[in-house]
Amino acid sequence: MARNPTPLTIKQILAWADGYRKRTGKWPVKRSGPVREAPHENWVAIDSALRHARRGLPSGLSVARLLARDRKIRNITSKPRLTIKQILTWADAHHERTGKWPGRATGPVHEAPDENWSALSQALAHGGRRLPRSGSLAQLLARHNRQRNQGALPRLTLKQILEWADAVHQRSGQWPKRLSGKVHGTRDETWLRIDQAMRVGYRGFAGGHSLAKLFAERRGARRSLKPPPLTVRQILVSADAHRRRTGKWPKPNSGEVCGPSRHPAGEKWATIANALSKGNRGLDQTTLGLLLAGRRGVRHPRALPRLKLKNVLAWADDHRRRTGKWPTMEMGAVHGAPDETWSRIDSAFKGGARWHGARTSLAHVLATYRNKQHPDFLPRMTIKQVLAWADNHHRRTGRWPTNKSGAVRGSAGETWSKVHNALFEGNRGFPGDSSLARLLEQRRSVRNIQHLPRLTIKQILKWVDLHRKRTGRWPKPDSGPIPRSGGETWDGIQGALFTGGRGLHSGNTLAKVLDRHRGVRNTGDLPALRIQQILRWADSHHNHTGKWPTKSSGAVPQAPGERWSAINVSLFEGLRGLRRGSSLPRLLSKYRGVRNVHDLPKLSTKQILKWADAYYKLEKGWPTRASGTIPRTGGETWDTINYALKKGNRGMSGGWSLARFLNRYRRPERGL
């Protein structure tokens, strides 16, 4: 007998949603599955209760609308307004990109990932999202782009079809068939579409006709011979051959028939199954599965043997001896009966098929005949008894039990999950609408994460100061438990500040609280940077050290909390008010003329030879890669020249070296 569903409250649903957000970083939707804090609940059922005002909830809501109203998140079910011009623009872009016009099955809209063509077609058909009723997407494209609308194809005539067929016969010497492809001289017609229109009866035809019949009647074309008759013996011989060859009995999808009996070329098991189901080709009406079940004893769902209670109990006893557990419907195949599964047996008991007794279930049968514990026959429990078990669990483990603590020590097969469900659902002697956590909170003062006390900024700052005094550091979300706080953690404080639970305003963080009340630098909300400010710091660094700063230069002495590495990242990513795409080396190169090794100027053969001649004139010898810096070049060295010649960068062709380069261009001139 079905129980009345437990009443719900908006506060309870929001608490579950906050827990889901804290665990996953996302807000729940109706497809988010079971509610972790209440295993018997799921978000689909909660969404349905909100929509239909059931279980004590107000009307006109859903999970998305509730979170949009009370948690200020965007309602993904609320789509923006559409216009015909916008839809046509997307369709033109799709056609330009793919060469095809979109249909309702095309999938997402490339230019608008949140939209899909099916939803657009539905909005056009029903006038949703402030669109005028425009039929369908196909009709809209047909009106505006002259695209062929498959739902409103032009009428056909026999005269027109015969003209097209005569043209095919004149070119190829054969009459077209339904699979002959596109009709020559037309835009989108195919012989398959024409044949379907003639068979089904649309586009001006009455139905029941075909291309083959038309050409036979009007052009004297010879029709394909009808398939020959079949016999049951012929089918069985082929099935036996298939079984010997593959180890399996044939099915309609088993492909081509390869048995020893004579079959027409290309005969398939699908055509044989079709002939049996329709009772044609000389056969009585049946199915391939039933034929093999009756003549070859192959298992078939409509021809299964009757179940006997004695056999089921014997299989269950054998399962218990082998595994130590009684079988359930999830346990797969029955060891003593390879063709049976426990799921099929349970279905037979419940549905009455193959079972001539009163409708029951596998669990009920085992509870009745083997004394296996069953939820419908569980003994009553009391609050006093549950508290005694909880006290014993706490003395033994040092922790209070939860619904995931496993078996209850000292009970006859009870688990803490069963105890929690009984308290919540109101069975086994309990009034319901409670939980194991709530009971321990009320009777043993155990912290209940679903019913936490209110927080204040003043209390959080008090814990912050104690943490700073004890550790010398300001707390972070991963700083762990807060001593003498009743089980609070810094991660929990961060979650409450962000979501706005427990009496706090939403959108806050621990870092923001420390920045506002204790002056601690908040790396997530840093002040804006300016180019002139960075250059002043760089000039000061150069004056003190004789070197220009790099991203590895550490802290900026003139700006406590700033680091050159963070400044480089801000320049590159466009953070803190700066334009994207720069870097510290590029900035110093542009404004201070500092050589940027990541953006060196291009080289030329003429320039390298000019430097080499100057070196030869001064040193009476040609430079090598170890000859050091090249004067008046802004930091060039012969080693970097050698590297550019070798790797082919900075405008060089590559595959050279400084020695080979000079040997080719200068040594013959000097007679060396």
Stockholm file with secondary structure:
# STOCKHOLM 1.0

chainA/1-672         MARNPTPLTIKQILAWADGYRKRTGKWPVKRSGPVREAPHENWVAIDSALRHARRGLPSGLSVARLLARDRKIRNITSKPRLTIKQILTWADAHHERTGKWPGRATGPVHEAPDENWSALSQALAHGGRRLPRSGSLAQLLARHNRQRNQGALPRLTLKQILEWADAVHQRSGQWPKRLSGKVHGTRDETWLRIDQAMRVGYRGFAGGHSLAKLFAERRGARRSLKPPPLTVRQILVSADAHRRRTGKWPKPNSGEVCGPSRHPAGEKWATIANALSKGNRGLDQTTLGLLLAGRRGVRHPRALPRLKLKNVLAWADDHRRRTGKWPTMEMGAVHGAPDETWSRIDSAFKGGARWHGARTSLAHVLATYRNKQHPDFLPRMTIKQVLAWADNHHRRTGRWPTNKSGAVRGSAGETWSKVHNALFEGNRGFPGDSSLARLLEQRRSVRNIQHLPRLTIKQILKWVDLHRKRTGRWPKPDSGPIPRSGGETWDGIQGALFTGGRGLHSGNTLAKVLDRHRGVRNTGDLPALRIQQILRWADSHHNHTGKWPTKSSGAVPQAPGERWSAINVSLFEGLRGLRRGSSLPRLLSKYRGVRNVHDLPKLSTKQILKWADAYYKLEKGWPTRASGTIPRTGGETWDTINYALKKGNRGMSGGWSLARFLNRYRRPERGL
#=GR chainA/1-672 SS CCCCCCCCCHHHHHHHHHHHHHHHSSCCCTTSCEETTEEEEEHHHHHHHHHHTCTTCCSSCCHHHHHHHHSCCCCTTCCCCCCHHHHHHHHHHHHHHHSSCCCTTSCEETTEEEEEHHHHHHHHHHTCTTCCCCCCHHHHHHHHHCCCCTTSCCCCCHHHHHHHHHHHHHHHSSCCCTTSCBCTTSSSCBHHHHHHHHHHTCTTCCSSCCHHHHHHHHSCCCCCCCCCCCCHHHHHHHHHHHHHHHSSCCCTTSCBCCSSSCCCTTCBHHHHHHHHHHTCTTCCSCCHHHHHHHHHCCCCTTSCCCCCHHHHHHHHHHHHHHHSSCCCTTSCEETTEEEEEHHHHHHHHHHCTTCCSCCCCHHHHHHHHHCCCCGGGCCCCCHHHHHHHHHHHHHHHSSCCCTTSCBCTTSSSCBHHHHHHHHHHTCTTCCSSCCHHHHHHHHHCCCCTTSCCCCCHHHHHHHHHHHHHHHSSCCCTTSCBCTTSSSCBHHHHHHHHHHTCTTCCSSCCHHHHHHHHHCCCCTTSCCCCCHHHHHHHHHHHHHHHSSCCCTTSCBCTTSTTCBHHHHHHHHHHTCTTCCTTCCHHHHHHHHHCCCCTTSCCCCCHHHHHHHHHHHHHHHSSCCCTTSCBCTTSSSCBHHHHHHHHHHTCTTCCSSCCHHHHHHHHTHHHHTC
#=GC SS_cons         CCCCCCCCCHHHHHHHHHHHHHHHSSCCCTTSCEETTEEEEEHHHHHHHHHHTCTTCCSSCCHHHHHHHHSCCCCTTCCCCCCHHHHHHHHHHHHHHHSSCCCTTSCEETTEEEEEHHHHHHHHHHTCTTCCCCCCHHHHHHHHHCCCCTTSCCCCCHHHHHHHHHHHHHHHSSCCCTTSCBCTTSSSCBHHHHHHHHHHTCTTCCSSCCHHHHHHHHSCCCCCCCCCCCCHHHHHHHHHHHHHHHSSCCCTTSCBCCSSSCCCTTCBHHHHHHHHHHTCTTCCSCCHHHHHHHHHCCCCTTSCCCCCHHHHHHHHHHHHHHHSSCCCTTSCEETTEEEEEHHHHHHHHHHCTTCCSCCCCHHHHHHHHHCCCCGGGCCCCCHHHHHHHHHHHHHHHSSCCCTTSCBCTTSSSCBHHHHHHHHHHTCTTCCSSCCHHHHHHHHHCCCCTTSCCCCCHHHHHHHHHHHHHHHSSCCCTTSCBCTTSSSCBHHHHHHHHHHTCTTCCSSCCHHHHHHHHHCCCCTTSCCCCCHHHHHHHHHHHHHHHSSCCCTTSCBCTTSTTCBHHHHHHHHHHTCTTCCTTCCHHHHHHHHHCCCCTTSCCCCCHHHHHHHHHHHHHHHSSCCCTTSCBCTTSSSCBHHHHHHHHHHTCTTCCSSCCHHHHHHHHTHHHHTC
//
